[in-house]
Amino acid sequence: MTTTAPNVSCHLPAELNSFIGRRHEIAEVKRLLSDARLVTLIGVGGVGKTRLALRVGFDLRRSCPDGVWLVELAALESPELLVQTVMESLEIQDRSVRPPIEVLTDHLRDKKLLLILDNCEHLLDECAAVAETLMRAAPGLRILATSRQPLGVVGEQMMAVPPLPMPDFDISRSSTDSLKQFDAIRLFADRSQSVLPGFEVTDANQDSVARIVRRLDGIPLAIELAAVRLRAISVEQLLARLDDRFRLLTMGARTALPRQQTLRALIDWSYALCTEQERLLWARLSVFSGGLDLEAAEHVCTGDGIDPDEIVDLVVGLVGKSVLAREGDQTTVRYRLLETIRQYGRDRLRESGEEAELRARHRDWFQNLANRGQRQWFGPDQVAWFKRLRAEHGNIRTALDYCLTTPGEAERGLAIATALRFYWIGSGSLREPRDWLDRLLAADPAAGPATGPAPGQAAGPAAGPAAGPAVGSAAGGEPTIARANALCVNARLAVLQSDFALAADMLTEVRELAKKLDDAAILAEISYVSGLATLIQRDLTGAAALLEEAVAGYREVDAQMGVVNTLLYLATAYSLLGRSDEAVARFKEGLEICVGREDHWFTSYTLWVYGIEIWRQGDVARAVEMEREAIRLKEPFDDRLGTALCVEALACMAADGTPERSAVLFGASQERWRSFGAPPFGYLLGLHEASETLARERLGEEEFEAAFRRGTELTPADALAYAMCQSVKPAKPAKPAAAAAQASPLTRREMEIARLVAQGMTNKAIASALVIAQRTAEGHVEHILTKLGFNSRAQIAAWVGEQGHNLPGSAP
């Protein structure tokens, strides 16, 4: 069965294998969602709740103009991060200090979308509170949840997901064709064919196949696990072994539901078929959240029975037995345990008495990874490390949670969170690291009596921000480098959210610590954070003095990354003070260091503000190219804030010569700021206001507003494509664009991807640019080829060229 690529409004993972049956259930869930705003799919693990929810979401995509979005909760162990996880899944990057639930409700208030909350059972109360809060605030929101029990929210409709239909016991009169109508039989046949090409249900084996699926109670996961055995044994041998296992089951505990007994027995059997070392590895792998790679398995799971050079063969064995699922592409391979199988492994690990040791090893590995990422951030492997850390976000959370909940581990947690400072900023996440740092600082034995509100309280999803000040008297314990560094990072994050009062409190404590520790690097960091805060509050002279101090301090300890980071803001202060020569000198120095280190991140931010200085000097063409180069460097990070800053700079630069283009870009950038709360760098507000005023004067109020409105209607990808276009003509009016969209055979997202194909981007690059899985991008491209009747990417590129400005959002 060919998987259809999702529509523009569909943000769901591509199906990796065929979807079998469930017609009645799909229709029923759709009916329930037409009447109720919260529907919860209930059933035993492995019965297919997630696949059913995803299929329903895919089918409903056209009725959800603002999207169908999946929130995966299986790997989330910290209830405090539930709202943050929902925001990340909805691609909301908020840098304000407002309560997360408030940001989320504001974002959803006027949206019409379907939110799929998958695997809610371990966060039942929190999911119920979030669902109720969101539905009250957003009348166009519908929620489809999966759980092993109801959420218990008023208005919730529940549907128990049954096993797949299967034949009765008496099948003696059934024909092979009639048996194939049963979904359980079809699923078994389909999965058997994937491991044993050419397998079919025949007159000779139909009785055994029917009895197998009945033995398995029609549970999809159980059927899939059993089908894997056909690699080694026949259908008849499989049935005989199932008979033996389930006869043994009837002699055991009778308190579990029959279907739960069946699934447990099937996993027991999979476990029994593993070698002793495979069982050991299965249990140890259960400490990972959200997947792992081979390197992590080799370091965390070896010793006491498993040698590092045995890991590859053991992983191959577990993949072959369908215990581990392989993910990724040819260059990046990761592995994941299905949640039901992971929980089984965790039970085995707990029984072995190794759980505490393995969780500590897991923490050690991800602390090591964070430290390596910190060292590699300023260098040629920066992008690769950013992507690696993003893939490990679930494991990072698990490691931090271990440090927070295990006595004596808070200082290690501070070190992990601090090492990730640029990863947090690069990923657009400021709230989550502040929450971790607040709670870890409060738990740190070196913390003194609190001088501010209690930090990080988990007061439910509707509570205020968890980023209260974890500030205390330094006399409360021995000063440590870990605490001082953590306070500096937390203060830096607070400043980036314009939370200046809390940042000042933290800097007060860290100054006292720095005196006792006599650490020059911490003193430089204090000067940097203070200077950045002063700059954002528009005291340019004061900021320049503090940032000069910071540069000198970083040079003293040979911290080049600190030097570059500070130079870009110091140069900005001099630029705004009108001291152009000093500004350019520092911009150039920063760029020279960045080029030598093959850096992307700091280069992009330096080009952003350096371009503004060059524009103010009158070289518009060079300035525009600098902003576009900055945008290109930001693409691998999905740096939406940085991109928005560059788009706004381009809007300012177009105000005089091409005011209509300027208005469109101002409109597009305003839509970006909505997701961040407000533009974060207020010291540039004067440039924005002057440029917008000029564009209005040049264009006239009515035409400016019309062009501005067109900018607000562009998708983020269309706005970026318009900003990057070499032409300076304004975007086409909304009406012709809408008509073109109706005339095109492609959806809006497909048009978006077609343009990227025409630019020569690979599927991997498209996936990175649009923040989607590579397999999803591949599915889109295949669907475009099918719709247009083409067989090559070159034909797509030619078609895009022929369509020209008829594509919505195209900039002529």
Secondary structure by P-SEA (a helix, b strand, c coil): cbbbbbcccccccccccccccaaaaaaaaaaaaacccbbbbbbcccccaaaaaaaaaaaaccccccbbbbbbccccccccaaaaaaaaaacccccccccaaaaaaaaacccbbbbbbcccccaaaaaaaaaaaaaaacccbbbbbbcccccccccbbbbcccccccccccccccccccccccaaaaaaaaaaaacccccccccccaaaaaaaaaaacccaaaaaaaaaacccccaaaaaaaaaaaaaaaaaccccccaaaaaaaaaaaaaaaaccaaaaaaaaaaccccccccaaaaacccccccccccaaaaaaaaaaaaccccccccccbbbbbccaaaaaaaaaaaaaacaaaaaaaaaaaaaaaaaaaaaaaccccaaaaaaaaaaaaaaaaaaaaaaaaaccccaaaaaaaaaaaaaaaaaacccaaaaaaaaaaaaacccccccccccccccccccccccccccccccccccccaaaaaaaaaaaaaaaaacaaaaaaaaaaaaaaaaaaaccaaaaaaaaaaaaaaaaaacaaaaaaaaaaaaaaaaaaacaaaaaaaaaaaaaaaaaaacaaaaaaaaaaaaaaaaaaacccaaaaaaaaaaaaaaaaacaaaaaaaaaaaaaaaaccccaaaaaaaaaaaaaaaaccccaaaaaaaaaaaaaaaaaacccccccaaaaaaaaaaaaaaaccaaaaaaaaaaaaaccaaaaaaaaacccccccccaaaaaaaaaaccccaaaaaaaaaaaacccaaaaaaaacccaaaaaaaaaaaaaaaccccaaaaaaaaaaaccccccccc
